[in-house]
Amino acid sequence: MATTLLAAAAKSAAGPRSAVARAVDALPQARTNVSAPERVVSLVAGGALAALGFDGRGPSVLSSLVGGYLLYRAATGNCPAYQALGVSGSDATAPNSSIAARHGTRIDHTVVVNKPAREVYRFWRDLENLPRFMTHLIDVDTTTDGQSLWTARGPLGIRVQWEAKLIADEPGKVISWQSLDGADVDTAGSVHFTEVPGRGTEVRVALKYDPPAGKLGAAVARLFGTSPEAQIRADMERFRHIVETGEVPRDGGTRRG
């Protein structure tokens, strides 16, 4: 399951190769295991108890400690007691970074590219091309063993990283991948290429991801005007334009939905 928002924020602020990032990675993994409704309740209750602890109307030390714990639970999405017991109420509960049904966010989109399927496939198969049209991606570094390191802009502008591996690769037909354990973001995706006589290639993309803050983080992002569905539509239009013309659109690939 995805790492906590607090851990991702610390690594993002200090840099992925910093001493802080290495220290965070060396710590026992604190995973998001608290559901979005639980986090809201923890935030409200923790704020009330913390305030009570400071105004002298109750057992200040106990109120402050419990309130601080609940605020930590709300901010990080991690409950140490849940983790010790192997319990999770989060959207991200599946082991080894696979995202179970009804968990995370899924986006599907289809576009027709006026090029042969094998040519379209070759462009996508070079995963380092993805940041050219996917605006949330900063970089993708690939290795020869089918694994890759992805860097992206996460919730609230936090930089997140994950390693991924290919789980299917049929030239001219399909590519699919999923993140590895320890990722800042649990993610999986597939793209299918189907020849359409007289039109080119139908490219059908299915993406599923669980950001560090889970569905709560996705909801917050929407408040700031970020729609994953609109973004993938714009990204795929850039993809179509680049493959058909060999050129990045005049907006420089920075347009967002």
N, C-alpha and C positions, 0 to 999 in steps of 0.2 A: 504494500500500500504506500501511498505517497508520503514523503517526509513532511514534517510539520512546517507551517508557514514561518515560525520563528527561526528555525534552522536554515530554511532557504533564504530568509531575509538577511541573516548574519553572513552567510556565504556570499550572497550577492553584494552586500555592502563592502566586504573586505576584499572580494575578488576570488575567483575559483582556485587560484594557485597560492593563495595567501596562507600564512600560519594559522589564521582563524579558521579558514575553510578546512585545513588539514586536521585541526583540533576537533571541529564539529564532526568531520567524517570518522574520526577515531573514537568518538563517544559511542556508547551503546545506542543503537538506533531508536529514537523516540518517534513512533509512528502516529499518524492521525488515526485515532480510534474512537473519537467522540462525534456523534451525529450533529448536524447543523442545529436542530431544535435544542439539543442538550447544551450546545455552546451558547445559544441565546439565553437560556435559563441560567447557566453558570455566570454569564456576563452580568445579568440583572442582579442575581443573588450575591455574587461576589462584590459588585459595586456597593450594594446596600450594606453588607457586612463590613466592608472596608471603611465605609463612611461612619458606621456605628462605632467601630473601633477607635476612630479618631476624635469623636465628639464627647467621649466620656460618659455616655449614657448606658454603657453595658460593659461586659468583660472585655476590655480593649485588646489585650494580647490575644486572647482566643479568637475574637471577632476578626482581628487583623490577619491572623494566620489562616483561618478558614477562608476569609474573603480573598486573600492573596492567592491561595491555592485555586479557588474557583476562577479568579481572573486569569491565572496561568492556563487553566483548563480551557477557558474560552478563547484566549489568544492563540494558543498553540494547537488546539484540537487533540491534545494528548492527555490521557488520564493514566498516571503511573500504576494505579491499582488495576485498571483494565488490562494494561500491558502485562503486569505480573501474572494475572489470571488467564491470559490468552483470550480475553474478551474484546470485541469491537462492535460499536454501534455505528461506525462511520460508513460513509458512502463507499470508501475504499477498503474492502476487507479481504480481497482475494490474495493468496500467496503468490510469490514470484511474479508480481506485477501484472498478472492477468486481471482484467476488470470484469467482475461478474455482472450478470444481467441486472438491469435497473440501477446499476451503480455508475457514477461518473456521468459524463456528458458525451452524447453521440451525435455526430454530424455526418450527413450523407449528401453528396452532390454529384451531378452528372453533367458533363460537357462534351460536345462533339468537336474534335480537332481534325482539320482537313489535311491529314497526313496518314501514311500507312501505320498500322499498329506497331510494327517492329521499330519504326523510327521514334514513335511516341514513347514506347517502352524504354528504348535506350536512353532517352533524355531523362526520364524519371529514375531509371535504374542507377544512374550516377547521382546518388543521394546528395552530393555536394552541390547539385543544381537547385535543390529545394529552396534555400534562402533567396534565390533570385526571384521567386514569385510568392513564397509564403512569408508574409510580412511579420509574423510573430517569431520567425526563426532568425537567429543571428548568425549561426554557423552550424555546419554538419561536417565532422571529420570522420572519414571512413578508414577501415583497415582491410587487410586482405582476407580476414577470416569471417567476413559477413557481419562484423560488428561495427558500430559507429557511435560517436559521441555527439550529442545534440545540445545546442545552447539556444535558449529561447527567452522571450520576455514573458514572465508569468504574471499572476495577479498583482495589480497595483504597481506594475512596472518592475517587479523584482526579477532579477535574472536567475533562471533555473537551468539545471543540466540533468541529462540522463544518458545512460548507455542503452543501446538497443541492438537487437539481433534480427536478422532476416529469418522468418519462419516459413516462407514460401517464395519461390522465385522461378516462374515459368516464362521464358523469353517470349515477348509478344502477347502474353496472356494475363499474368497476375504477378504482383509483388505484395508481400505483406510483412509486417514487422511488429515487434513489441518491445517495451522497455525491460531492462533487467532489474533484478532486485537491488535496492539501495538507491533507486532513482528519486530525484526531487519531484518528478511528475510520473505517475503511472500512465502509460499511453500505449495504444495499439492502433494500427491502421492497415488498410489494404487498398490497392488500386487495381481495377480490372480493365483490360483493354479488349474491345470487341470491334472487329471490322464491320463497317456499315457501308454496303455497296453504294457507290456514287456520292458518298458524303465524307468518308474518311474513317475516323476511329472514335467510338464512344468510350469515354474515360469515366468510369464510375469510382468515386472515392468514398471510403467509409473511414472516419476517424473517431476514436474514442479516447478520452483522457480524463484524468482525475487530478486537478491541480492541488498544490499543498494545502489550500484551505477548503478543499472539497467543494460541495455545492454552494456552501456559504461564500467562498471566494468567487465562484462563478456568478453568483447573484450580485455581489458587490461590484464586480467588473461591469455587469450590465447597467448598474446605476451610473457608471461613468461613460456610458454610451458605447461599450464594446459588445458587439453581437457576434458570437462565433459563426452563426449561420451566414450573416452578411459578409463576414471576413472571408470565409472559405469561398463564397461565390466570387468575390473580387479577386481572390488569389487564383482561382481556376481560370478566370478570364485572362489574367496576366499569363498564366501557363499556356493557354491556347494561343495567345498573341506571340509569345516568345517562340514556341515550337513552329508555328506557321510562318513567321517572318524572320526569325533569328534575331530579333531586336527586342529590347526591353521597352514597354510602353512609355510614352512621353512623360507620364507622371513619375517616371523613375522607379516604379515598383513600390512606391510608398503610399499609395492610396489605400484607405481603409474603409471597410463597410461600416 
